Amino acid sequence: MEQLTNLIQTIWHGKCNEDKRMRSTAEKDGNIKTLLRSKPISKQNEAPLEIRFQFVDGSVTSFFQPDPEMAENIWSRINVAQLFTRPRIVVADDYSKSVFLSSQINRIDFLFAGSDFSKIPTDHAELVELSEDDFREHVPLDDPTRLEKRVQPRRVGDLLVSFLHLRMRGGSHIYLMNETLVKLPVENHSFMQRLLSGGSYSIRLRSGGHGFLNLSNLVGYTVYPGVPEIPSDSWIALSATLEAAPEEAGEYPYIT
């Protein structure tokens, strides 16, 4: 009788251990499936929102939010004026937390389908990024005779199209097309003051979405055509990127 009892107990313990092994295997399989289902989206065209950081050192890193509702929540919380005033920006997912110093970010791009003008400055009709090739098509630096001069007969309220070349820390370059209304002469310096403010400048991306430039990392900019009004302490000199047109060369006899 005792031997029979021992045999039953041995069988029972063996069955319990086998059940535990089966449950453990099932749990592991379930966990693996869960991880596979929640694996981050790695392709831009599979996610409604891509967030792309470009840093002072030239490096770029991207994050994706595949859920439309969460993507809209992120976008709706963007405050252009305060985007770079915080000491850091934090991005987190199920696996990690990334912390970036705002002072080391040149720009943040939010890429999504469709056109949205809601974040560009209210006094602009358009402010869109161009490729360098597109910029040079509109600004023929190799043929100054085709460039529009700063001093032109313009009326307040007329539409003015200009092209900007922005230089950022780390050697990156940004090219823009700006459409705005001609302002009173006294207001023309406000554009320069805005770019030198050290705040955030919102631009529209041609591929869809918005970019936000950290003006604290702006090194300088050139606008074609510039406005007639310039600061009284401006230096008058021809840009080395231009081949001076023959009829203009006599205007600057002290430049060789």
C-alpha positions as CSV (number, residue, x, y, z in Angstrom):
1,M,0.0,0.0,0.0
2,E,2.8,2.4,0.9
3,Q,4.5,1.6,-2.5
4,L,1.3,2.4,-4.3
5,T,1.0,5.7,-2.5
6,N,4.6,6.7,-3.3
7,L,3.9,5.8,-7.0
8,I,0.8,8.0,-7.1
9,Q,2.7,10.9,-5.5
10,T,5.6,10.5,-8.0
11,I,3.1,10.6,-10.9
12,W,1.3,13.6,-9.5
13,H,4.5,15.6,-8.9
14,G,5.6,14.8,-12.5
15,K,2.3,16.0,-13.9
16,C,2.5,19.2,-11.9
17,N,6.1,19.9,-13.1
18,E,5.0,19.2,-16.7
19,D,2.0,21.6,-16.4
20,K,4.4,24.3,-15.0
21,R,6.8,23.8,-18.0
22,M,3.8,24.0,-20.4
23,R,2.5,27.2,-18.8
24,S,6.0,28.8,-18.8
25,T,6.4,28.0,-22.5
26,A,3.0,29.4,-23.3
27,E,3.8,32.6,-21.3
28,K,7.1,33.0,-23.2
29,D,5.4,32.5,-26.5
30,G,2.7,35.0,-25.5
31,N,5.3,37.6,-24.5
32,I,7.2,37.1,-27.7
33,K,4.0,37.7,-29.7
34,T,3.2,40.8,-27.7
35,L,6.7,42.2,-28.3
36,L,6.4,41.5,-32.0
37,R,3.0,43.2,-32.1
38,S,4.3,46.3,-30.3
39,K,7.6,46.5,-32.3
40,P,8.2,50.2,-33.3
41,I,7.3,51.2,-36.8
42,S,10.6,51.7,-38.7
43,K,9.3,53.1,-42.0
44,Q,8.0,56.6,-42.5
45,N,5.2,55.6,-44.9
46,E,3.8,53.2,-42.3
47,A,3.3,55.9,-39.6
48,P,1.1,59.0,-39.7
49,L,3.8,61.0,-37.9
50,E,7.6,61.1,-38.0
51,I,9.6,63.4,-35.7
52,R,13.0,64.1,-37.0
53,F,15.7,65.9,-34.9
54,Q,18.8,67.5,-36.5
55,F,21.6,68.4,-34.2
56,V,24.4,71.0,-34.2
57,D,26.9,68.2,-34.9
58,G,25.1,67.3,-38.1
59,S,23.6,64.0,-36.9
60,V,19.9,63.2,-37.3
61,T,17.6,60.9,-35.4
62,S,14.0,60.0,-36.0
63,F,11.0,58.7,-34.1
64,F,7.7,57.4,-35.4
65,Q,4.2,57.5,-33.9
66,P,1.9,55.0,-35.7
67,D,-1.2,55.7,-33.8
68,P,-3.2,58.6,-35.4
69,E,-4.8,59.7,-32.2
70,M,-1.5,59.9,-30.3
71,A,0.1,61.6,-33.3
72,E,-2.6,64.2,-33.3
73,N,-2.1,64.7,-29.5
74,I,1.6,65.3,-30.0
75,W,1.0,67.8,-32.8
76,S,-1.8,69.7,-30.9
77,R,0.5,70.3,-28.0
78,I,3.3,72.0,-30.0
79,N,3.8,75.6,-28.8
80,V,6.0,77.2,-31.4
81,A,7.1,80.1,-29.1
82,Q,8.2,77.8,-26.3
83,L,9.5,74.8,-28.2
84,F,13.2,75.5,-27.7
85,T,12.9,77.5,-24.4
86,R,12.9,74.3,-22.3
87,P,16.3,73.0,-21.4
88,R,15.5,69.5,-22.8
89,I,13.1,67.6,-25.0
90,V,12.2,64.1,-24.0
91,V,10.9,61.3,-26.3
92,A,9.9,57.9,-24.8
93,D,8.6,54.6,-26.0
94,D,8.0,51.2,-24.5
95,Y,11.8,50.4,-24.4
96,S,13.7,53.7,-23.9
97,K,13.8,57.3,-23.0
98,S,15.7,59.8,-25.1
99,V,16.7,63.2,-23.7
100,F,18.0,65.9,-26.0
101,L,19.5,69.3,-25.0
102,S,17.5,72.1,-26.7
103,S,20.6,74.1,-27.2
104,Q,22.1,71.3,-29.3
105,I,19.1,71.0,-31.6
106,N,19.2,73.0,-34.9
107,R,15.7,71.9,-36.0
108,I,12.8,69.5,-35.4
109,D,10.7,68.3,-38.3
110,F,7.2,66.9,-37.9
111,L,6.5,65.0,-41.1
112,F,2.9,64.0,-42.0
113,A,0.7,63.7,-45.0
114,G,-1.0,66.8,-46.3
115,S,-0.5,70.5,-46.3
116,D,-0.9,72.5,-43.1
117,F,-0.3,76.3,-42.9
118,S,-1.5,76.6,-39.3
119,K,2.0,77.0,-37.7
120,I,3.7,79.4,-40.1
121,P,3.9,83.0,-39.0
122,T,0.6,84.7,-39.4
123,D,2.1,87.6,-41.5
124,H,3.3,85.1,-44.1
125,A,1.2,83.9,-47.0
126,E,3.7,81.0,-47.5
127,L,7.0,79.9,-46.0
128,V,8.2,76.7,-47.4
129,E,11.6,74.9,-47.5
130,L,13.4,74.4,-50.9
131,S,16.1,72.1,-51.9
132,E,19.4,73.8,-52.8
133,D,18.9,73.1,-56.5
134,D,15.4,74.7,-56.4
135,F,16.8,77.7,-54.5
136,R,19.6,78.2,-57.1
137,E,17.0,78.0,-59.9
138,H,15.2,81.0,-58.4
139,V,18.4,82.8,-57.3
140,P,20.9,82.6,-60.2
141,L,24.0,83.5,-58.3
142,D,26.1,82.6,-61.4
143,D,24.3,85.3,-63.4
144,P,23.8,88.5,-61.3
145,T,22.2,90.3,-64.3
146,R,19.1,88.1,-63.7
147,L,18.9,88.9,-59.9
148,E,16.3,91.3,-58.7
149,K,17.7,94.4,-57.0
150,R,16.8,95.5,-53.5
151,V,15.5,98.9,-54.6
152,Q,12.3,98.3,-56.6
153,P,9.1,100.3,-57.0
154,R,6.8,98.4,-54.6
155,R,3.5,99.4,-53.0
156,V,2.4,98.5,-49.5
157,G,0.2,95.5,-49.6
158,D,1.7,94.0,-52.8
159,L,2.7,90.3,-52.6
160,L,6.5,90.0,-52.3
161,V,8.3,86.7,-53.0
162,S,11.8,86.4,-51.6
163,F,14.3,83.5,-51.1
164,L,16.3,83.0,-48.0
165,H,19.6,81.2,-47.3
166,L,20.0,80.4,-43.6
167,R,23.2,79.2,-42.1
168,M,23.0,77.2,-38.9
169,R,25.6,76.1,-36.3
170,G,27.6,73.1,-37.4
171,G,27.6,74.1,-41.0
172,S,24.1,73.1,-42.1
173,H,22.2,75.3,-44.6
174,I,18.5,75.9,-45.0
175,Y,16.8,77.3,-48.1
176,L,13.3,78.9,-48.0
177,M,10.8,80.6,-50.2
178,N,8.9,83.3,-48.4
179,E,5.6,85.0,-49.6
180,T,4.5,88.0,-47.7
181,L,2.9,91.4,-48.2
182,V,5.0,94.5,-48.7
183,K,5.1,96.5,-45.4
184,L,5.7,100.1,-44.5
185,P,9.5,101.0,-44.6
186,V,9.5,101.3,-40.8
187,E,8.3,97.7,-40.4
188,N,10.9,96.2,-42.7
189,H,13.4,95.7,-39.9
190,S,10.9,93.6,-38.0
191,F,11.8,90.6,-40.1
192,M,15.5,90.8,-39.2
193,Q,14.6,91.2,-35.5
194,R,12.4,88.1,-35.7
195,L,15.3,86.0,-37.1
196,L,17.7,87.3,-34.6
197,S,15.4,86.8,-31.7
198,G,16.7,83.4,-30.7
199,G,13.2,81.9,-30.7
200,S,11.6,79.3,-33.0
201,Y,10.8,79.8,-36.7
202,S,8.1,77.6,-38.2
203,I,8.4,76.5,-41.9
204,R,6.3,74.3,-44.1
205,L,8.0,71.2,-45.5
206,R,7.3,70.4,-49.2
207,S,7.0,66.7,-48.5
208,G,4.3,67.4,-45.9
209,G,4.4,68.7,-42.3
210,H,6.3,71.4,-40.5
211,G,9.8,72.2,-39.5
212,F,10.8,74.2,-36.5
213,L,14.1,76.0,-36.6
214,N,16.0,76.9,-33.4
215,L,17.0,80.5,-34.1
216,S,19.4,80.4,-31.2
217,N,21.6,78.4,-33.5
218,L,21.3,80.7,-36.5
219,V,24.7,81.9,-37.6
220,G,23.4,84.3,-40.3
221,Y,21.1,84.6,-43.3
222,T,20.9,86.2,-46.7
223,V,17.6,87.2,-48.4
224,Y,17.1,87.7,-52.2
225,P,15.9,90.3,-52.9
226,G,16.6,92.3,-49.8
227,V,14.4,95.2,-48.8
228,P,15.6,98.7,-49.7
229,E,15.9,99.8,-46.1
230,I,19.1,98.6,-44.4
231,P,20.6,99.5,-41.0
232,S,22.7,102.7,-41.0
233,D,25.8,100.7,-39.9
234,S,25.6,98.3,-42.8
235,W,28.8,97.6,-44.7
236,I,28.4,98.0,-48.5
237,A,30.3,95.3,-50.4
238,L,29.7,92.8,-53.1
239,S,29.3,89.1,-52.2
240,A,32.1,86.8,-53.2
241,T,29.5,84.3,-54.4
242,L,28.5,86.7,-57.2
243,E,30.3,87.5,-60.4
244,A,29.9,91.3,-60.5
245,A,27.9,92.4,-63.6
246,P,30.0,94.8,-65.8
247,E,27.5,97.7,-65.3
248,E,27.7,97.2,-61.5
249,A,31.5,97.0,-61.2
250,G,31.9,100.8,-61.4
251,E,29.5,101.3,-58.4
252,Y,32.1,99.9,-56.0
253,P,35.5,101.2,-57.2
254,Y,37.2,100.4,-53.9
255,I,36.4,96.7,-54.2
256,T,38.9,94.5,-56.2
